[in-house]
Amino acid sequence: MHRDFISEGNGLKNECLDYVIMANILHGDEPEILLKETHRVLKHNGRLVVIH
């Protein structure tokens, strides 16, 4: 199955993850959309790791 995260989202519920790791997202066309989606799915006090 293929999902376009930019247009369809990731399918996860709000505030469902404790941690998210993202790599090389700053090189994409719209990194702010991916960061907003990450904020949506992270639990309060969740952690985001960005590898650039």
N, C-alpha and C positions, 0 to 999 in steps of 0.2 A: 504494500500500500504506500502511496506517495501522498504527502500532505505539504501544501505550500503554507508555511508558517506566517508569511507576510499577509496573505489574503484570507486564510482560513483559521488562523490561530493554531494553538497546539493541542486543543481538545482537553486540557487539564482544567480542573475546578479552581476557583479562586482560593488562594492561601492554602495550597495543598502540599507544598514542598518546603523542606528545611534548608536545602542547599541546591544551588544551581552553579554549574561550571560552564562557561562559554569560552570558546577559542576562536580567534581571528574574526570576530564579528565586526570589528571596527573597519574592516576592509570591504564590507558589503555596501550595497547601495543605500540601505535605510536602517542603520544600526539602532536608531532611536526607537523604532517600532519593536525590535527584538528586546530592547531594554525595558520598554513599557510592559510588554507581555511577561517578562521575567518578574517585574515588580508585582504584577497581578497575581502570579501563581506562588510567590514566596510567602511563607507564613510570617507573621509579625516577628521581628528579630531573626528572620532567616538570613542566610549568608549567600552572597554572590561572589564568585571568583571569575575574573576575566583574565584570560591569558592572551597577551598581545604579541 
